[in-house]
Amino acid sequence: MKIDLLRMVENGGCSSKIPPQMLEEILLSMPLPNDPNILVDIDTHDDAGVYKVNEDLALVFTTDFFPPVCSDPYEFGQIAAANSISDIYAMGGKPVIALNIMMFPAAKLPMEAYSDILRGGADKAAEAGLRIIGGHTIDDFPPKYGLAVIGYVHPERIITNSGAREGDVLILTKPLGMGIILAGQRLKIASDSDIAEAKRLMKLLNRTGAEVMNQYRVKGATDVTGFGLAGHALKMAKASNVSIEIDMNKVPLIGDTFMLADEGCIPGACFRNLVFVENNSLLRMNLNYNLKMIAMDAQTSGGLLMSVKPEIANIVVGKLHEAGLDRSSIIGKVTSRQEKYLYLYF
């Protein structure tokens, strides 16, 4: 029996997140715990929480799950797991153990789909050296899957979204366009090659990027997921109290992403993310509309956005290329705090 998970969802992957401005409002009402061992909490809206165990060990803890982003259950499990693990890598950590999080409509899908999703997640976790030791399932429609992940990091080697500094150069490790291409798949206007490339990138662990960041003692980074490049760059700028400039002409794109956007294939998440960033951003007059919306495109299991000292930026890019992240590119820079947090230009 052929199973098509996409027939069960309207918004899948990281595009299913609630609007970022709504999330910020909710988090404002949450009390911050007072504990000197909490090294990173929700205050800066970072990728994961960090708790200090002793002078040499801290725990990085995160969770993520979402509805299907592709048709095949096994591939969905792989992508959801890679996305969940990504927050550990973005903080410079090593993933260690995890729990499955599964919502599955038992009356609407065969149990073989359930098994395939978990198998995809387990295989991707094994690739990351991560051990899944349990989990929890409820009966729910549509299906959703992800992981709660714990990783290790040295307390003095934590990488945060508040670590960007004036003069740094911004490097992006994966091209943009996943949300737009997946929307094009639904409309049957995206090419098979672009769909295949988007799925390959979503399955690709950010482990190599994390290893390079640790090698060169990078202090500031985040992963680019549901809030798009612009949204995550804005969060980094706010957390670091700097401004960020991004040259959209230098941002790598998957295949025909620009053409699809030009044909009007722009997912609803792009417009939600635009509402979030526009008050704190300056979108230059010469910025092409399609590129503006691509900057807002929700990425599922996207790449790392790292803030690197300018004297080592080209070396870092070279190392990323050598490690197989051959689309890694310098896309902008960090400046002192200006009138706006984020500047996008072409």
N, C-alpha and C positions, 0 to 999 in steps of 0.2 A: 504493500500500500504506500503510495507516494504522499508524503505530508508536506504541505506548504504553509509554514507558520505565518507568512506575511498576509495570508487571507484572513487572519484573526485580529489584526491590529491596524490602527490608523497612524499612530506615531510609535516608532520603535527606536531602540538604542538610546543614545544620550539626548536625542531630540525630544524625548518624552518627559524631560525634567520640567518642573514647574518654572514659571518665568523667574529670572534671577532677581529682579527687583522685589518680587513677592517673597522670595527666600530671604533676602536681606532684611526685610521688615519683620519676618518671623524670628530670625536669629537675634534681632535687637531686644526682643522680650525674654530671651533665654538667659538665666543667671550664669555667670562664669564661676567655675569652682575655684576655691582658694587653696592651692596646694603647690608648694615650691617645686615638687617633682614633675608637675605638668609643664613641659617645655614648649609645647605648641597646642593651642586650643582653637575654639571657633572665632576668636577675636579678630584674626586676620583672614578668615575664610580660606584657610590653607587646604592642601589636598588631603591631609590626614592629621590625626592627633598624635602627639609624642609624649611618652611618660618615661621619666628617668628611673631606672632600677638601681644603678650604682654609678660610680665614676667612669666606668668603661662600657656601660650598656644602657640603652634606652629602647623602649618598645614603640614601634610605629603601628598605629591601628586605624583601619579604614573599612568602609563597606560600600558596595555599589551593586545595583541590580537594575534591570530594565526589561521591557517587552522585546520580542524578536526584531532583529534588524536584517534578517535574511530568511530564506525559505527553509533551509535544511537544518534540522534540530542539532545535529553534531556540530556544524559550523557555528550555529548560534551559541552553543556551549563554549566553544573555543573563544569566540569574540567577547562574550560576556566575562569570561574568566580573565582574559588578557586585559580588558578594561579595568576590572576590579583590582588587579595586581599593580596596575600602572601607578596608582597613587603612592604605593610604597617606593617604587623606583624614583618618582618625582621628588621624594624627600631624601633621596640618597641612601635608602635602606635596602636590606636584603630580605625578601619575603621568606617566611619560615613555615607558618601553619595557617590554615583557613577552615572556615565552615561554609558549607553550601547554603544558599538562600534560594528556595524554589517555590513559586506559585504555579500550580498546574491544574488545569481543568480536566479532571479524571473522566468526566462523562463526555467530553468533546474531543479528546485526543487519545489515541492508543498508548498503552504503557511503553511501547517501544520508543515513542518520541521522548518520553520522560527519561528513559534509559540513555538514549542517544545524547540528549542535552548534558546529562551528568557525565557521560563518557567524554564528550568534547571538553568540558571543564576540567575533568581529571587529567586528560592528556596535556592540556595547556599548562596546568599547574605542575605536572611532572617536568615539563620542559623548563619551567622556572625554578625547579628544585624545591617546590612548595608541596607540603603535605596537607591534604584535606582530611580532617579527622572527625567529621560529623556534619551536622546541618539540621535544617528544619524545613518542612514542606507544609503548605496549606492548599486547600482546594480553591482555586480562584481563576477567573477568566479576565483578560487573556493571560497566557503563560508569561512568567517573568523569571529571570534567573540572574544570579550573581554570587559574589563571595563576600564574606567578612574575613579580612586578612590581617595577620600580625606579622610584622617584620622586625629585624634588629637594625640598630644604627648606633654608632658611637655618639655620645652626647655632644661632642665637639665637632662632629662631621655632618650635622643635620643640614639639609638643603631646604630652604623655605621660600615662599613667594614674597617674603619681606626682605630678601637678601639682595635685591637689585640695587646697584650703586651708580651714581653719576659717572658717566664716562664708559660704562660697560657697553658691550655689543650684544645684540640679541641674536640667538641662533635657534632655528626651528628644525626639528629632526625628521618630520614627516610632512609630505605635501597636504594641502587642503582640498576639500571637495567631497568628502565622504557623504555628507547629508544631501547635497545636491545630486550626486550620482545615484544614490539610493532612491531619491524622489524620482529621478529620471527613469530608474528601473520600473517603478510602479506605473509610470506613464508610457512605458515601452519605447522610450526615445534615447535611453543610454545604451552605449555599445557594450557588447559582451566583454570586450577587453577591459573597458573602464570599470565595469562591475567586478570583474575578477581581480583587478588591481586594488580596488577599494576594499574588497574582502581580505585580500592578502595583507594589506596594511593594517586592517583592524585586528587581524590575528597576530600581528608582529609584536612581540614583547618589547617594552622599552628598556629591557635589561642592558643592552649595549650602550644606549645613551647614558644610563645611570653609571655604568662602569667608567665611561669616559669622564663624566662629571666628577666622579670621585677621584680619578687619577689626577685631574687638574684642579682639585680643590674648589670647584664651583660652589658658590654660596647661595645663589638665587635661581629658582626654577619653578615651573609648574607644568602640569600636562594640559594639553588643549583638548577639551571634551565638549560638554553640552552647551557652554556659553560662548563657544566659538573663539577664534583667535583674538578678536577684539575684546570680548568679555573677560577672558582670562588675563589678557595683557592689562586691562583696566584694573582688575583685582590685584595684580602684581604691583602696578604703579601705586595704587592706594596703600597697600600694605607696606611698601618701601618708602612712601612719601617722596616719590620722584615723578617725573613725567617720562612717557615712553613714546618714541616716534617709530612708526613702521612704514617702510616703503613697499607698498603693495605690488610694485613692479618686480620686486625681488622675492616675493613669496612663491614658493613652488606649488604647482597645482597638479592634480591628477588628470591626465588625459584631456578630455573635452569639457572640463568643469566650466570654463569661461563661456563656451558656446552654449551649454545647457542653461546657464544663468541668463545669457542673452536671449534665449528662446522663452524665457519666463519661468523656467523650472527652479523656483525659489521656495523652499519649504517654509512653513509658518514659523518655525523656530528662529529663522533669520530675522523676521520682523520683531519677535519678542526680544531677541538679543539686541536689536537696534534700539528699541525703546529703553533698554537697560543702560546702554553706553552713551547715548546721544547727549545727555546733559553734562557729562564729564569729559566729552571728547570734542575734538575739532576735526571734522572731515573736510579736508582741503577741497577747494572749488575744482581743482583739476583731477580729483579722484573719480575714476570711472564708476558708474553706478553698479555695474556687475561686480567689480572688484570690491566695492563697499559691502555688497551683500555676501560675497564670498568670505569676507572677514568676519561676518556674523554667523556663518554657517556652522551649525552644531556638528562637531566631530565625535564619532564614537571610537574609543580607543585610539585617540589621536596621538601626535608626537609630543616631545618635550619642548618647551620654550625655555631656554636657559639664558641667563645673564652672565656674560663672560668678560673678563678683563681684556681690553683691546689688544694688548701685546701677545696674547695667546689665542686669540679668536681664530685665526687662520690655521693654527696648529690643531685646535680642537675640531674644526670642520674637517681637516685632513684625516684625523683619527676616526671620526665618525664615518667618513667615506670608506676608509680602509676596512672598517668593521661591518660594512654592508649597508649603512644608512646613506646611500649615495645621493639622495635628494636633500640632505641637510644643507641649509643655506643661512648666511647672514642676512637678516631681514630688517634690521633697525638698530636703534641705540637708545640708551638711557641718558636723560639729561636731568639737570636740577629741576626742582618743582616749578612748573610754569602755571599759567592761568588754568589750563586744562590738564587732566592726567594723561590723556591719550590723544595722539595726533596721527592720523592716517593720511597718506598722500600717495601720489603716483609719479 
